[in-house]
Amino acid sequence: MKKINKFLIKNKNTFEVIVWSWFFSFNLSLVSQVNWTTDGDSYYKLENNQLLTYTLPNHDAKTVITEAQLTPDSRSEPLKIDHFSFSLDQQKVLLFTNTKKVWRLKTKGDYWVFNFKTNTLRQIGTSLKPSSLMFAKFSPDGNTIAYVSENNLYTEDDASGTINPLTTNGTVSLINGTFDWAYEEEFACRDGFRWSPDSKSIAYWQIDASEIKKFYMVNNTAAIYSQLVPLEYPKVGEKPSACSVGVVNISDSKTKWMNIPGDPSQNYLVRMEFIPNTNDLLIQQLNRKQNQIKLYMVDALKGSAKIIYEESDEAWVDLFQLGNTYAIDYTNDFSFLKESNSILWASEKDGWRHLYQISLEGKPEVLITKGEYDVIDLKYIHNKEGFVYYLASPDNATQKYLYKTNLNGNGKNKLLSPASLKGSHDYSFSSNGNYAAHTFSNHFTPYSKEFISIANHKALTEEESILRNVKKLEKKSTTEFFSITTADNVEMDGWMVKPTNFDPNKKYPVVFYVYSEPAGTTVNDTYNTSKNRLYNGDMAKDGYIYISLDNRGTPSPKGREWRKSIYRKIGVVNINDQAMAAKEILKWNFIDSERVAVWGWSGGGSATLNLMFQYPEIYKTGIAIAAVANQLTYDNIYQERYMGLPQENKEDFITGSPITYAKNLEGNLLYIHGTGDDNVHYQNAELLLNELIKNNKQFQFMPYPNRTHGISEGEGTRKHLATLYTNYLKLHCPPGGR
């Protein structure tokens, strides 16, 4: 199996990696990631300016690169390493330093090569702009390094240091070897090139965003005169960037363009890899509406393509995302099954997300997992033994467990996670499949990690055993999970935190936390799932009831119908479900129906506005952050996937947009937005403000100058935002029982 955790992601930087989605539950997958050695019996770790390996089962430590070896001759301090990756023969390692953020992640920086044979350390790309190199990786034979700099693709001979430009036409809008804003944001595509197995050529994406209109953000604080910040941003209804795949020969830098059927500006190319040990590419094309996928086998020498598989859905076809979606090289890689010359494929074609074998030779597909449950995530393919390991939770959509079954589709699903550990599990498998880092959490057990033997799912040492230590780890449970059925007969999962000194004879204010869109869930059985990081203090001690619910349309493992019922109905189905559930909750004797607040960020901000405007009789106070007020202002990939094309059904966009209902505001509204938000543009704030002003609706508004979607930049920003949030909530939805 092609591993996706080639680069180290430090846990201390997790919230920087997640960026604005910090307000969701902590990403357990990031906690569990381990950088395994190729043989799978050891893992790498950066400690005290050194690179070490720890060999299992006893975690025996060995220094691989010393602090002195990480110190260039011209410097007195060692390099500060963010990520690293090895050549296939493990004789060289690429070290990624001095990194800079590109939109969400730090994908630009400087690269150094350490050679174990010669004990030398040298910087690559030295004639190029500092901190401009992206996605450097060794050729399979280890002799050459390829990387992107300022939207051009380069190779560098490792022995001589000679740099060879493979493309020279790269600009801000003609992008070679990486992707534009929309591809990165909505498809998580970043690393845009692939070495051929024979090290003689490189296949790369080229994005032509020259026809994408620029959206201008305004920086009013950097100088006396304002500065325009342009961004190629395709709004919904605007055609996508044209996308092509070329294969460039390393020896002469000539590119052969692949002849992929279809209009490049009306289709997306979302996956591309060389089929192992061949000169053929496997390319996945997604049509503009994202309801049809085609797989092409493409001859990299001739450029000819033939279709080998296609699939469609009345709503949209999901891209099955493997493991850690925040890895810097993440581009939806294929999972090749060597024995059957096929790929592992995920599909909802039978109503549930299941795994299939899709043959590269035209043989019939094979259904691997079976039953009325969803595969949540793929963890490991053991080609040799014929097993696939995956996360699922057939009985509780808020949890995750490890299962395995036969790759040939003839086996039964076997639960591997300990049945006594109820909650959310995740795993990072070793390269050989013998070991895994196992991470566990639930709402009353902090994140715990152990290394296990896959054969028996037992900890390698008693000291690290979660089963042994779990009772010591557990905290007093303050979060209650529940389900509620609405008048529409929709059953929704939720969690609730009651006041510390709860008195059932009193009535308490309730604060609803919402997200509600297809990009994420909020009701997950993980530690701190109910923690409000924007609230200064303790909501329970202060006397609030805090609740969150997952409606239809959220990506819960409840089957295709649950997830895709929201198609063309964002702002309708999710809002109705949330409001109908709130109505049932307001029937509880201890809820004060006059003190009902709701808040959310991004899609949750949009939901907050819609709930305040569409159901003013329920929600009295709302705090909306970075919301899409008008769905016609957001990017084409996200909106067209879930809402269709506005040229065909514009009324759905209008019906689902909060701005349509702004005239109905009755309660207390605080609206917050960063003026430098490249994701949900500040434009949304001004459009909404105009509508509220037109209708003489009083509200409070807080713009944060030049802050992006996460509103985290600048000294004092987080403290200010939390103080603003807390003071407004306490003023308009006072805590305490009555």
Secondary structure, 3 states (H helix, E strand, C coil): CCCCCCCCCCHHHHHHHHHHHHHCCCCHHHHHCCEECCCCCEEEEEECCEEEEEECCCCEEEEEECCCCCCCCCCCCCCCEEEEEECCCCCEEEEEEEEEEECCEEEEEEEEEEECCCCEEEECCCCCCCCCEEEEEECCCCCEEEEEECCEEEEEECCCCCEEECCCCCCCCEEECCCCHHHHHHHCCCCCEEECCCCCEEEEEEEECCCCCEEEEEECCCCCCCEEEEEECCECCCCCCEEEEEEEECCCCCEEECCCCCCCCCEEEEEEEECCCCCEEEEEEEECCCCEEEEEEEECCCCCEEEEEEEECCCCCCCCCCCCCCCCCCCCCCEEECCCCEEEEEECCCCCCEEEEEECCCCCCEECCCCCCCEEEEEEEECCCCEEEEEECCCCCCCEEEEEEECCCCCCCEECCCCCCCCEEEEEECCCCCEEEEEEEECCEEEEEEEEECCCCEECCCCCCHHHHHHHHCCCCCEEEEEEECCCCCEEEEEEECCCCCCCCCCEEEEEECCCCCCCCCCCCCCCCCCCCCCCCCHHHHCCEEEEEECCCCCCCCCHHHHHCCCCCCCCHHHHHHHHHHHHHCCCCCEEEEEEEEEEECHHHHHHHHHHHHCCCCCCEEEEECCCCCHHHCEHHHHHHHHCCHHHHHHHHHHHCHHHHHHHCCCEEEEEEECCCCCCCCHHHHHHHHHHHHCCCCCEEEEECCCCCCCCCCCCHHHHHHHHHHHHHHHHCCCCCC
